[in-house]
Amino acid sequence: MEQKNIKVAIMGGYGTFHEIAAFHYFKDMDAEIVTSESFDDLFGLMRQGAAGHAISAIENSVAGSILPNYSLINQSNLQITGEIYLRVSQNLVALSGQRIEDLHEVHSHPMAILQSKPFFDKYPHIRLIDGRDTASCMREVSLNGLKGVGAIGSRFAAEKYNLEILSANIETNKKNYTRFLILTDREYIPADRPTPNKASISFSLAHEIGGLSKALSIFSYFNINLSKIQSLPIIGKEWEYLFYVDLEFSDVARYRQSLVSVAPFISDLRIMGEYRKGEVVTEN
């Protein structure tokens, strides 16, 4: 991407893992971060034209897919133009001078709590409370000088809000990664993008026995790797599903041929994005 002075919408406030992912993906650009209260709010900001790009978590290696976001993307006019995999390291933080034994509450995003819950088995006196996002919980502790209250989040946010790390890397699974998608308003998609080697598509099935297996076998025939398949029910159509599929390929022409060949076996095909497979970032 060659654009400069771009606006990037993220879910949550400053210091979230979304901001960290945006920082790494847009590191060569002068990106202005636009915060949001929720994923619904994030997509609302994009509809309003508040930013040309957005970054949205779509799945975590421990907690699984964030299912509502598939529908939000599919219902939007945005295109997936990239992705990034962020190694998520969770840290227990509090005001300087506090000890773990001093804490009676710890606040964080539900997923961060889920990822680090076994750590707190040693501290049954601490109550775990769901918050809006990791960074906003850390910000509240810092701005309000909350003694006896901790938060869970990144080292980046701890430094941003002048909090002390009481215990680092408290996540249970050390191979804890979140995949973020880069979403772009069509107006801001560069014409000279790199040749894609990955695509995200969605489709429903024609009313035919074995339709899904036939569709998947066609992708296999064209040497297309299915790195992800997710199904969600179609509202108003009982027992019918929309399939979200990530395809990886080395030959763009073969990929295009596969879409033509699979067309008779599927309905409502939408190419949600064609892009380069994302890199893995470990520092946060």
DOLONU-405097 format. One record per atom (N, C-alpha, C, O, CB): y negated, z, x negated. Coordinates in steps of 0.05 Angstrom, whole numbers, padded with zeros to 5 digits, always signed. Glycine has a CB too. Example, Ala and Ser with C-alpha at 12.3 -4.5 7.8 and 13.67 -1.06 7.14 Angstrom:
# residues 2
+00114+00156-00264+00090+00156-00246+00066+00156-00264+00066+00169-00285+00089+00181-00226+00045+00142-00257+00021+00143-00273-00001+00157-00258-00023+00161-00268+00012+00114-00282
This chain:
# residues 284
+00024+00000-00017+00000+00000+00000-00025+00000-00017-00027+00015-00037+00000+00024+00019-00044-00017-00011-00068-00020-00027-00093-00009-00014-00114-00008-00025-00072-00049-00035-00090+00000+00011-00113+00010+00026-00124+00036+00014-00109+00052+00003-00107+00014+00055-00150+00039+00014-00162+00064+00005-00177+00076+00028-00182+00063+00049-00182+00058-00019-00184+00102+00025-00200+00116+00045-00187+00114+00073-00200+00107+00092-00228+00105+00046-00162+00121+00074-00147+00120+00099-00146+00148+00112-00150+00168+00099-00119+00109+00095-00140+00148+00138-00136+00173+00153-00107+00175+00160-00095+00157+00171-00155+00174+00178-00096+00199+00155-00067+00204+00160-00064+00228+00178-00073+00250+00171-00051+00207+00133-00053+00224+00201-00048+00247+00220-00022+00260+00213-00002+00247+00208-00048+00237+00249-00022+00287+00213+00002+00303+00208+00007+00323+00230-00012+00329+00245+00000+00318+00180+00032+00332+00233+00037+00353+00252+00032+00380+00239+00042+00385+00217+00067+00351+00263+00016+00396+00252+00009+00422+00241-00017+00422+00226-00032+00402+00226+00032+00432+00223-00022+00444+00212-00047+00447+00198-00044+00442+00168-00023+00432+00159-00058+00474+00202-00065+00448+00153-00065+00444+00124-00045+00464+00111-00044+00487+00118-00093+00449+00112-00029+00453+00093-00010+00469+00078+00019+00466+00089+00037+00478+00078-00018+00497+00080+00022+00451+00111+00049+00447+00122+00065+00428+00104+00054+00415+00086+00048+00436+00151+00091+00427+00109+00108+00408+00094+00100+00380+00101+00104+00361+00085+00138+00413+00101+00089+00375+00125+00079+00349+00132+00056+00341+00113+00055+00318+00104+00069+00348+00161+00038+00359+00107+00017+00352+00088+00027+00347+00060+00018+00329+00046-00004+00375+00088+00048+00363+00052+00059+00359+00026+00072+00331+00024+00068+00316+00004+00081+00381+00020+00087+00323+00045+00099+00297+00046+00078+00275+00045+00081+00255+00031+00117+00293+00071+00056+00279+00060+00034+00259+00061+00021+00257+00033+00014+00235+00024+00013+00267+00082+00018+00280+00020+00005+00281-00007+00022+00264-00026+00010+00248-00042+00003+00310-00017+00048+00266-00025+00065+00251-00044+00066+00221-00036+00065+00204-00054+00093+00262-00044+00068+00215-00010+00071+00187-00003+00045+00172-00007+00046+00149-00016+00080+00185+00027+00023+00184-00001-00003+00171-00003-00018+00179-00029-00043+00179-00029-00020+00176+00021-00003+00186-00050-00015+00198-00074-00034+00178-00088-00052+00187-00103+00007+00206-00093-00030+00153-00084-00048+00133-00097-00072+00125-00081-00087+00107-00088-00032+00108-00104-00075+00139-00058-00097+00132-00040-00115+00156-00035-00107+00179-00037-00087+00120-00014-00139+00150-00027-00158+00172-00019-00153+00177+00010-00168+00167+00028-00188+00164-00025-00133+00194+00016-00124+00198+00044-00138+00223+00055-00137+00244+00043-00094+00201+00045-00150+00220+00079-00161+00242+00094-00141+00252+00114-00131+00236+00130-00188+00234+00108-00134+00277+00114-00114+00289+00131-00127+00296+00158-00148+00309+00159-00101+00313+00119-00113+00288+00180-00122+00295+00207-00099+00313+00219-00077+00304+00222-00127+00269+00225-00105+00338+00225-00085+00357+00234-00081+00354+00264-00098+00344+00279-00093+00385+00227-00058+00365+00274-00052+00365+00302-00037+00390+00310-00026+00404+00292-00036+00340+00310-00037+00396+00336-00024+00421+00345+00006+00418+00350+00020+00438+00349-00038+00429+00371+00015+00394+00355+00043+00390+00362+00050+00360+00357+00032+00344+00351+00049+00398+00392+00075+00353+00360+00083+00325+00357+00070+00308+00380+00062+00286+00375+00113+00322+00357+00069+00319+00404+00056+00305+00426+00027+00300+00419+00016+00278+00425+00059+00321+00453+00014+00320+00408-00014+00317+00400-00017+00297+00378-00037+00282+00378-00025+00344+00391+00002+00296+00360+00001+00277+00337+00000+00249+00348-00016+00232+00340+00025+00281+00319+00019+00243+00367+00019+00216+00377-00005+00210+00395-00014+00187+00398+00045+00211+00393-00015+00231+00408-00040+00228+00423-00063+00220+00406-00079+00203+00413-00046+00253+00438-00065+00232+00382-00087+00226+00364-00085+00197+00355-00105+00183+00351-00086+00244+00339-00060+00187+00351-00057+00159+00343-00065+00140+00365-00077+00119+00360-00027+00154+00334-00059+00148+00390-00067+00131+00413-00097+00129+00415-00108+00109+00423-00055+00141+00439-00110+00151+00408-00139+00153+00409-00153+00139+00386-00178+00136+00385-00148+00181+00411-00138+00130+00366-00149+00117+00342-00161+00136+00322-00178+00128+00306-00170+00098+00351-00153+00162+00323-00164+00182+00305-00154+00178+00276-00166+00188+00257-00157+00210+00314-00132+00163+00273-00121+00157+00246-00106+00131+00248-00097+00123+00269-00103+00180+00236-00104+00118+00225-00089+00092+00224-00060+00096+00217-00043+00079+00221-00102+00074+00204-00054+00120+00205-00027+00126+00197-00020+00154+00206-00037+00171+00210-00024+00123+00166+00006+00159+00209+00016+00186+00216+00041+00191+00200+00055+00172+00192+00021+00189+00246+00048+00216+00196+00073+00223+00183+00087+00243+00201+00075+00263+00210+00069+00234+00155+00112+00238+00207+00127+00254+00226+00155+00260+00216+00170+00242+00208+00128+00241+00253+00163+00286+00216+00190+00293+00210+00208+00281+00231+00201+00280+00255+00194+00324+00208+00232+00272+00223+00251+00260+00242+00278+00274+00240+00293+00274+00260+00254+00231+00237+00285+00284+00217+00311+00298+00214+00311+00316+00190+00296+00312+00171+00334+00278+00213+00328+00337+00191+00332+00356+00169+00361+00357+00162+00378+00356+00180+00320+00384+00176+00368+00359+00137+00396+00359+00128+00411+00384+00138+00436+00383+00138+00397+00357+00098+00397+00405+00145+00410+00429+00155+00409+00431+00185+00429+00436+00198+00397+00454+00142+00385+00427+00196+00381+00431+00225+00386+00407+00242+00388+00409+00267+00354+00441+00230+00389+00383+00230+00395+00359+00244+00370+00344+00254+00348+00348+00243+00412+00365+00268+00374+00326+00273+00353+00308+00282+00333+00323+00300+00340+00341+00315+00365+00285+00297+00308+00314+00299+00288+00324+00318+00287+00304+00341+00271+00285+00340+00259+00327+00303+00304+00308+00360+00309+00288+00381+00284+00278+00396+00282+00254+00400+00329+00298+00400+00266+00296+00405+00243+00286+00420+00226+00265+00405+00213+00249+00417+00226+00309+00428+00227+00267+00378+00210+00248+00363+00219+00219+00364+00204+00201+00361+00208+00257+00334+00246+00215+00369+00255+00188+00372+00242+00175+00397+00233+00152+00395+00286+00188+00375+00241+00190+00418+00229+00180+00443+00199+00175+00439+00188+00155+00448+00234+00199+00466+00186+00194+00425+00157+00191+00421+00151+00166+00405+00131+00152+00411+00146+00216+00407+00167+00160+00385+00162+00136+00369+00168+00111+00385+00152+00092+00385+00180+00136+00344+00189+00112+00400+00197+00088+00416+00177+00082+00438+00173+00059+00445+00225+00092+00428+00164+00103+00449+00145+00099+00470+00117+00092+00459+00099+00084+00475+00143+00124+00487+00113+00094+00433+00087+00089+00421+00085+00059+00413+00105+00044+00416+00083+00107+00397+00062+00052+00404+00058+00025+00394+00057+00024+00364+00047+00006+00351+00031+00013+00405+00069+00045+00352+00068+00048+00323+00093+00035+00310+00114+00033+00323+00067+00078+00315+00089+00028+00285+00111+00016+00270+00118+00035+00247+00101+00047+00234+00103-00012+00259+00144+00038+00242+00153+00053+00218+00149+00035+00194+00160+00014+00192+00183+00062+00221+00133+00044+00175+00127+00028+00151+00136+00041+00125+00132+00030+00104+00097+00023+00149+00149+00064+00128+00159+00078+00104+00172+00104+00111+00173+00112+00134+00137+00083+00084+00183+00117+00091+00196+00143+00094+00195+00158+00068+00191+00146+00047+00225+00140+00105+00199+00184+00069+00200+00201+00045+00219+00225+00051+00218+00236+00073+00172+00210+00036+00235+00232+00032+00253+00255+00035+00242+00278+00018+00238+00275-00006+00282+00247+00026+00236+00300+00031+00224+00323+00017+00243+00346+00015+00254+00355+00035+00198+00332+00031+00248+00355-00010+00264+00379-00014+00248+00403-00004+00226+00408-00014+00272+00382-00044+00259+00417+00016+00245+00438+00029+00253+00465+00016+00276+00473+00018+00250+00439+00059+00234+00478+00004+00239+00504-00008+00222+00525+00008+00198+00523+00009+00231+00505-00039+00236+00544+00019+00223+00564+00036+00219+00590+00020+00236+00599+00005+00240+00571+00061+00195+00602+00023+00188+00626+00008+00178+00647+00028+00163+00641+00047+00166+00619-00013+00185+00672+00023+00174+00694+00038+00149+00703+00025+00148+00711+00002+00195+00718+00041+00127+00704+00040+00101+00710+00029+00087+00731+00046+00094+00735+00070+00083+00685+00028+00068+00745+00034+00052+00766+00048+00027+00770+00032+00022+00758+00011+00068+00792+00051+00010+00788+00041-00014+00796+00027-00007+00807+00000+00014+00819-00004-00031+00816+00043-00025+00803-00019-00020+00814-00046-00016+00844-00045-00032+00858-00031-00043+00807-00065+00003+00855-00059+00008+00883-00060+00029+00893-00040+00039+00915-00041-00017+00898-00055+00036+00875-00021+00057+00882-00001+00085+00879-00013+00089+00863-00031+00054+00865+00024+00104+00895-00003+00132+00892-00011+00148+00884+00013+00139+00887+00036+00142+00919-00024+00172+00874+00009+00189+00867+00031+00194+00891+00049+00195+00889+00074+00216+00855+00021+00197+00915+00036+00202+00939+00052+00179+00947+00070+00182+00961+00089+00208+00962+00033+00155+00936+00064+00131+00942+00080+00130+00925+00105+00115+00931+00124+00106+00938+00064+00145+00903+00106+00143+00884+00128+00159+00893+00152+00181+00903+00150+00153+00857+00119+00147+00890+00176+00161+00895+00201+00163+00870+00218+00179+00869+00237+00147+00917+00216+00148+00849+00210+00149+00823+00224+00146+00801+00204+00132+00803+00184+00127+00821+00245+00160+00778+00209+00156+00754+00193+00154+00731+00213+00171+00727+00230+00180+00749+00173+00133+00715+00210+00127+00693+00228+00131+00666+00214+00125+00664+00190+00098+00695+00239+00142+00647+00228+00143+00620+00217+00153+00600+00239+00159+00608+00261+00162+00619+00193+00153+00575+00231+00164+00554+00249+00194+00560+00254+00208+00569+00236+00160+00526+00237+00204+00555+00279+00232+00561+00285+00252+00549+00265+00272+00561+00259+00238+00552+00312+00246+00525+00255+00264+00512+00237+00265+00526+00210+00286+00529+00198+00257+00482+00233+00241+00535+00201+00240+00550+00176+00256+00577+00178+00269+00585+00159+00211+00556+00168+00254+00589+00201+00269+00614+00206+00299+00608+00207+00315+00623+00195+00260+00627+00233+00306+00587+00220+00335+00579+00221+00346+00574+00193+00368+00581+00186+00338+00554+00238+00330+00560+00176+00338+00553+00149+00342+00577+00131+00356+00576+00111+00319+00533+00137+00328+00599+00137+00329+00622+00119+00338+00648+00132+00336+00670+00121+00301+00627+00108+00349+00646+00157+00356+00670+00172+00376+00688+00157+00372+00713+00158+00368+00662+00198+00397+00678+00144+00416+00696+00130+00403+00714+00110+00413+00736+00104+00437+00680+00117+00380+00706+00098+00366+00722+00078+00358+00749+00091+00358+00770+00077+00341+00708+00067+00351+00748+00116+00340+00772+00129+00362+00791+00140+00355+00812+00151+00322+00764+00152+00387+00783+00137+00408+00801+00145+00407+00827+00128+00417+00848+00137+00436+00788+00141+00396+00826+00105+00393+00849+00088+00370+00867+00096+00367+00889+00086+00389+00841+00058+00353+00856+00114+00329+00871+00123+00328+00872+00153+00311+00859+00166+00304+00858+00111+00346+00887+00166+00348+00888+00195+00323+00899+00208+00319+00896+00233+00372+00904+00204+00306+00913+00193+00281+00924+00204+00260+00903+00209+00240+00908+00223+00270+00946+00186+00264+00879+00198+00244+00858+00201+00250+00840+00225+00272+00830+00229+00243+00840+00175+00230+00838+00242+00232+00821+00266+00222+00793+00260+00200+00790+00249+00216+00833+00290+00238+00773+00266+00231+00745+00261+00218+00733+00286+00230+00734+00308+00256+00728+00252+00195+00721+00283+00179+00712+00306+00172+00682+00302+00161+00675+00281+00154+00729+00310+00178+00666+00322+00172+00637+00321+00142+00633+00322+00128+00645+00338+00186+00622+00344+00133+00614+00306+00104+00606+00306+00101+00576+00308+00121+00562+00309+00091+00616+00280+00076+00567+00308+00071+00538+00312+00080+00521+00289+00094+00501+00292+00041+00534+00317+00074+00530+00264+00083+00517+00240+00081+00536+00217+00069+00557+00219+00067+00491+00235+00094+00529+00195+00095+00548+00172+00067+00555+00162+00061+00578+00157+00111+00535+00149+00050+00535+00159+00024+00539+00146+00005+00555+00164-00009+00573+00154+00010+00513+00139+00006+00551+00190-00012+00566+00208-00005+00595+00208-00022+00612+00211-00012+00554+00237+00021+00601+00206+00029+00629+00205+00020+00642+00179+00011+00665+00180+00060+00632+00207+00021+00628+00157+00011+00638+00132-00019+00642+00133-00030+00661+00122+00019+00619+00109-00032+00623+00146-00061+00625+00148-00070+00649+00164-00089+00663+00156-00073+00599+00161-00056+00655+00185-00062+00679+00202-00059+00704+00186-00076+00722+00188-00044+00679+00227-00038+00706+00171-00034+00730+00154-00057+00734+00135-00067+00756+00131-00007+00729+00139-00065+00712+00122-00086+00713+00102-00114+00719+00114-00127+00737+00106-00087+00687+00087-00122+00704+00135-00149+00706+00146-00153+00733+00160-00175+00744+00160-00154+00683+00165-00131+00743+00173-00134+00768+00188-00125+00792+00172-00125+00815+00182-00117+00766+00213-00118+00788+00147-00110+00811+00130-00087+00827+00142-00089+00852+00142-00133+00829+00124-00067+00814+00152-00046+00828+00167-00026+00842+00148-00009+00829+00136-00031+00808+00184-00028+00868+00146-00009+00883+00130+00016+00888+00147+00015+00891+00171-00022+00910+00122+00038+00888+00133+00064+00892+00147+00075+00867+00160+00095+00867+00173+00061+00913+00167+00060+00845+00156+00068+00819+00168+00071+00798+00146+00054+00794+00130+00047+00810+00189+00094+00785+00147+00099+00764+00127+00101+00737+00141+00099+00735+00165+00125+00769+00111+00105+00716+00125+00108+00689+00135+00127+00674+00116+00132+00683+00094+00081+00674+00137+00137+00652+00126+00156+00635+00110+00143+00608+00108+00133+00596+00127+00184+00633+00124+00143+00597+00083+00132+00570+00079+00133+00562+00050+00148+00573+00034+00104+00570+00089+00117+00542+00044+00118+00529+00017+00101+00545-00003+00083+00560+00004+00108+00501+00019+00107+00540-00028+00091+00551-00050+00062+00540-00049+00043+00553-00054+00104+00545-00078+00061+00514-00041+00035+00501-00039+00017+00515-00019-00007+00520-00025+00039+00471-00029+00028+00523+00004+00012+00537+00024+00006+00565+00016-00016+00576+00022+00027+00537+00051+00024+00578+00002+00019+00605-00008-00005+00606-00027-00021+00624-00025+00044+00617-00023-00006+00586-00044-00029+00585-00063-00055+00578-00047-00076+00588-00053-00024+00563-00084-00052+00561-00027-00075+00552-00011-00088+00576+00003-00112+00578+00006-00067+00531+00009-00071+00595+00013-00081+00617+00029-00080+00644+00014-00082+00665+00026-00064+00619+00054-00078+00642-00013-00079+00665-00030-00059+00688-00022-00066+00711-00021-00107+00677-00030-00035+00679-00017-00014+00698-00010+00006+00701-00033+00009+00683-00050+00001+00689+00016+00019+00724-00034+00038+00729-00055+00066+00723-00046+00074+00730-00024+00036+00759-00064+00081+00710-00064+00109+00704-00058+00126+00729-00064+00128+00737-00087+00119+00679-00074+00138+00740-00043+00155+00764-00046+00183+00757-00054+00196+00771-00069+00155+00781-00021+00192+00734-00045+00219+00724-00052+00218+00693-00049+00211+00683-00028+00241+00736-00034+00226+00680-00071+00225+00651-00071+00252+00639-00064+00273+00651-00068+00216+00641-00099+00251+00614-00053+00275+00599-00047+00295+00615-00030+00318+00618-00037+00289+00590-00073+00285+00624-00007+00302+00640+00010+00319+00624+00030+00335+00635+00045+00285+00660+00026+00316+00597+00029+00332+00580+00047+00362+00583+00039+00368+00585+00016+00323+00551+00045+00379+00583+00059+00407+00586+00054+00419+00563+00039+00434+00567+00020+00422+00590+00081+00413+00539+00048+00424+00515+00036+00404+00504+00016+00382+00496+00024+00432+00494+00057+00411+00504-00009+00392+00494-00030+00389+00464-00030+00371+00453-00043+00401+00504-00057+00407+00450-00015+00404+00421-00012+00392+00417+00016+00403+00404+00033+00432+00406-00015+00368+00427+00019+00354+00427+00044+00332+00406+00043+00311+00410+00030+00342+00455+00051+00336+00384+00057+00317+00362+00055+00308+00354+00084+00323+00355+00103+00329+00337+00041+00282+00347+00086+00272+00336+00111+00263+00308+00106+00250+00301+00087+00248+00354+00121+00271+00291+00125+00263+00262+00124+00238+00259+00141+00238+00266+00165+00286+00244+00133+00217+00247+00130+00193+00242+00144+00189+00211+00146+00194+00196+00127+00168+00255+00129+00180+00202+00169+00174+00174+00174+00144+00170+00172+00128+00186+00181+00185+00165+00201+00137+00147+00160+00109+00139+00159+00104+00120+00182+00118+00099+00184+00101+00126+00131+00086+00126+00200+00081+00110+00224+00053+00098+00221+00034+00112+00214+00083+00127+00249+00051+00073+00228+00025+00059+00223+00017+00043+00248+00034+00030+00260+00027+00040+00199-00008+00046+00256-00019+00029+00277-00018+00000+00267-00024-00006+00244-00049+00037+00284-00010-00018+00284-00006-00046+00276-00030-00058+00263-00028-00076+00246+00001-00063+00301-00054-00049+00271-00079-00059+00259-00081-00053+00229-00095-00068+00215-00103-00047+00274-00067-00032+00220-00070-00023+00192-00046-00030+00175-00044-00021+00152-00074+00007+00192-00028-00047+00185-00004-00054+00169-00013-00076+00149-00022-00097+00158+00019-00064+00187-00009-00072+00123-00017-00092+00104+00000-00118+00107+00024-00116+00113-00014-00081+00075-00012-00140+00102+00002-00166+00104+00022-00170+00081+00041-00185+00084-00018-00189+00106+00016-00158+00058+00032-00163+00034+00050-00139+00027+00051-00130+00004+00013-00169+00010+00064-00129+00048+00081-00106+00043+00105-00114+00026+00113-00138+00026+00091-00095+00070+00117-00095+00011+00141-00102-00005+00164-00111+00013+00165-00104+00036+00149-00077-00021+00182-00126+00002+00206-00136+00016+00222-00112+00026+00229-00094+00010+00223-00154-00001+00228-00110+00052+00243-00087+00062+00272-00086+00054+00284-00108+00049+00240-00085+00092+00284-00063+00052+00313-00060+00048+00324-00040+00068+00347-00031+00065+00319-00051+00019+00308-00033+00088+00317-00014+00109+00302-00021+00135+00279-00030+00134+00312+00015+00101+00315-00016+00157+00302-00021+00183+00312+00000+00203+00334+00010+00201+00309-00050+00194+00294+00007+00221+00301+00024+00244+00298+00008+00269+00277-00003+00275+00283+00050+00244+00320+00008+00285+00320-00007+00310+00329+00010+00333+00342+00031+00328+00337-00033+00307+00324+00002+00357+00335+00016+00380+00345-00006+00400+00334-00028+00401+00313+00034+00394+00365+00002+00415+00376-00017+00435+00393-00002+00455+00402+00020+00450+00392-00040+00421+00397-00015+00478+00417-00005+00497+00440-00025+00497+00438-00046+00485+00404-00001+00526+00461-00019+00511+00484-00036+00511+00487-00052+00537+00480-00043+00558+00510-00019+00507+00496-00076+00533+00503-00092+00557+00527-00079+00571+00543-00065+00558+00509-00122+00549+00530-00083+00597+00552-00070+00612+00578-00085+00606+00587-00102+00621+00546-00070+00643+00589-00078+00583+00614-00091+00575+00631-00071+00559+00620-00055+00543+00608-00116+00557+00657-00070+00564+00675-00052+00551+00675-00057+00521+00677-00080+00512+00703-00054+00562+00672-00036+00505+00672-00038+00476+00647-00050+00465+00647-00060+00442+00695-00055+00468+00625-00049+00480+00600-00061+00470+00590-00049+00445+00581-00064+00427+00579-00058+00491+00591-00022+00442+00581-00010+00418+00597-00017+00393+00586-00023+00372+00580+00021+00421+00624-00016+00396+00641-00023+00373+00637-00052+00364+00638-00058+00341+00670-00018+00380+00633-00069+00384+00628-00098+00377+00602-00100+00362+00600-00115+00342+00627-00115+00402+00581-00086+00371+00555-00088+00358+00557-00077+00329+00546-00090+00311+00534-00072+00374+00570-00055+00326+00572-00043+00299+00589-00060+00281+00583-00061+00257+00583-00015+00301+00609-00073+00291+00626-00090+00274+00611-00114+00264+00616-00124+00243+00651-00099+00290+00592-00123+00280+00575-00146+00271+00558-00138+00248+00556-00153+00228+00557-00156+00295+00546-00115+00249+00530-00105+00226+00547-00103+00201+00539-00109+00179+00516-00078+00233+00572-00093+00205+00590-00090+00183+00597-00117+00171+00598-00120+00146+00616-00076+00192+00601-00137+00188+00608-00164+00178+00586-00175+00160+00591-00189+00141+00612-00183+00202+00560-00169+00166+00538-00179+00151+00531-00160+00127+00509-00162+00116+00514-00183+00169+00549-00141+00121+00545-00122+00099+00520-00105+00102+00505-00099+00083+00543-00138+00072+00515-00097+00127+00493-00079+00134+00504-00051+00135+00524-00046+00150+00479-00088+00161+00493-00033+00121+00501-00005+00121+00487+00010+00143+00462+00010+00145+00497+00008+00094+00502+00023+00161+00490+00040+00182+00487+00068+00171+00506+00083+00170+00507+00040+00208+00463+00075+00163+00458+00101+00150+00453+00123+00171+00454+00147+00165+00435+00100+00131+00447+00115+00196+00441+00135+00217+00445+00122+00244+00435+00099+00249+00412+00146+00214+00458+00136+00262+00460+00127+00290+00456+00151+00308+00470+00171+00305+00487+00112+00296+00438+00148+00327+00431+00170+00345+00429+00159+00373+00417+00138+00377+00404+00185+00336+00440+00173+00392+00439+00164+00420+00424+00185+00437+00427+00209+00432+00466+00159+00432+00408+00175+00456+00394+00192+00475+00397+00179+00503+00396+00155+00505+00364+00195+00467+00400+00196+00523+00403+00185+00550+00378+00171+00559+00356+00179+00553+00410+00207+00570+00381+00149+00575+00359+00135+00587+00352+00148+00613+00368+00149+00631+00366+00105+00591+00328+00159+00615+00319+00173+00639+00320+00155+00663+00309+00133+00662+00291+00185+00635+00333+00163+00684+00334+00147+00709+00358+00129+00710+00362+00116+00730+00310+00131+00711+00374+00128+00688+00398+00111+00688+00422+00128+00679+00426+00133+00656+00394+00086+00669+00436+00138+00699+00458+00157+00693+00478+00145+00675+00488+00122+00679+00471+00166+00719+00486+00160+00654+00507+00153+00635+00501+00128+00619+00519+00115+00610+00533+00150+00650+00475+00121+00617+00467+00099+00600+00450+00111+00577+00435+00130+00581+00452+00077+00615+00453+00099+00553+00441+00111+00530+00425+00090+00514+00432+00066+00513+00463+00123+00512+00405+00100+00501+00390+00084+00481+00399+00093+00454+00400+00116+00447+00359+00088+00485+00406+00073+00437+00416+00079+00410+00395+00073+00390+00382+00052+00390+00442+00062+00405+00391+00092+00372+00372+00089+00350+00389+00087+00324+00405+00105+00318+00352+00114+00348+00385+00065+00310+00402+00059+00287+00385+00052+00263+00365+00037+00265+00421+00036+00293+00392+00064+00240+00379+00057+00214+00398+00039+00199+00422+00045+00195+00372+00083+00198+00388+00017+00190+00403-00003+00176+00393-00006+00147+00369-00007+00143+00402-00031+00190+00412-00007+00128+00404-00011+00100+00417-00037+00091+00440-00042+00097+00413+00013+00083+00402-00052+00075+00412-00079+00067+00399-00087+00041+00378-00076+00033+00406-00100+00089+00411-00106+00027+00400-00117+00003+00391-00146+00006+00377-00156-00011+00421-00115-00020+00400-00158+00028+00394-00186+00033+00379-00188+00060+00391-00184+00081+00420-00204+00033+00353-00193+00059+00338-00194+00084+00347-00216+00103+00347-00213+00127+00308-00198+00077+00355-00239+00091+00364-00261+00108+00389-00254+00123+00392-00260+00147+00370-00286+00090+00408-00240+00110+00432-00231+00124+00426-00211+00146+00438-00210+00167+00452-00219+00103+00406-00194+00140+00397-00174+00161+00387-00189+00185+00393-00182+00208+00376-00156+00149+00370-00209+00181+00359-00225+00203+00382-00238+00219+00381-00239+00244+00339-00246+00193+00401-00249+00205+00424-00262+00218+00439-00243+00235+00449-00250+00257+00442-00275+00197+00442-00218+00225+00457-00198+00240+00443-00192+00267+00457-00187+00287+00460-00172+00224+00417-00192+00267+00402-00186+00292+00407-00209+00313+00409-00204+00337+00372-00183+00287+00407-00233+00303+00413-00256+00321+00441-00254+00332+00446-00259+00355+00409-00283+00306+00460-00248+00314+00488-00247+00323+00495-00224+00342+00512-00227+00358+00506-00245+00298+00480-00202+00339+00486-00179+00356+00473-00181+00383+00480-00166+00401+00478-00153+00341+00453-00198+00386+00437-00200+00410+00453-00202+00436+00446-00190+00456+00419-00223+00408+00475-00218+00437+00490-00221+00462+00504-00195+00471+00512-00193+00494+00511-00242+00459+00507-00176+00453+00522-00152+00459+00504-00128+00465+00514-00106+00471+00540-00145+00437+00478-00131+00463+00460-00109+00467+00436-00117+00484+00432-00141+00490+00449-00098+00440+00421-00097+00494+00398-00103+00510+00374-00087+00499+00378-00067+00485+00403-00096+00540+00350-00095+00506+00326-00081+00500+00323-00075+00470+00314-00053+00462+00325-00054+00515+00330-00094+00454+00327-00091+00425+00298-00087+00417+00281-00103+00425+00340-00114+00409+00292-00067+00401+00265-00063+00390+00268-00057+00361+00282-00039+00353+00250-00040+00405+00254-00072+00344+00252-00066+00316+00230-00046+00312+00206-00053+00314+00247-00092+00298+00237-00021+00307+00217+00000+00305+00203+00000+00278+00180+00010+00275+00230+00027+00309+00215-00013+00258+00202-00015+00232+00221-00027+00211+00245-00023+00212+00193+00012+00223+00209-00041+00193+00223-00052+00169+00208-00043+00145+00184-00047+00143+00226-00084+00170+00222-00030+00126+00208-00017+00104+00226-00012+00080+00249-00020+00081+00197+00010+00114+00215-00001+00059+00231+00006+00035+00243+00033+00039+00231+00052+00049+00214+00005+00010+00268+00036+00030+00281+00062+00031+00265+00082+00015+00256+00076-00007+00310+00060+00020+00262+00106+00026+00245+00126+00015+00255+00141-00010+00280+00142-00014+00238+00146+00035+00237+00151-00026+00244+00167-00049+00248+00196-00042+00239+00205-00021+00223+00164-00071+00262+00211-00059+00266+00239-00056+00246+00255-00073+00244+00250-00097+00295+00247-00063+00231+00273-00061+00211+00289-00075+00221+00318-00075+00229+00328-00054+00183+00287-00062+00220+00331-00098+00231+00358-00100+00210+00380-00102+00216+00403-00095+00249+00359-00123+00186+00374-00112+00167+00395-00116+00150+00400-00092+00139+00381-00080+00149+00389-00140+00148+00425-00083+00129+00432-00061+00122+00461-00062+00107+00471-00045+00142+00425-00033
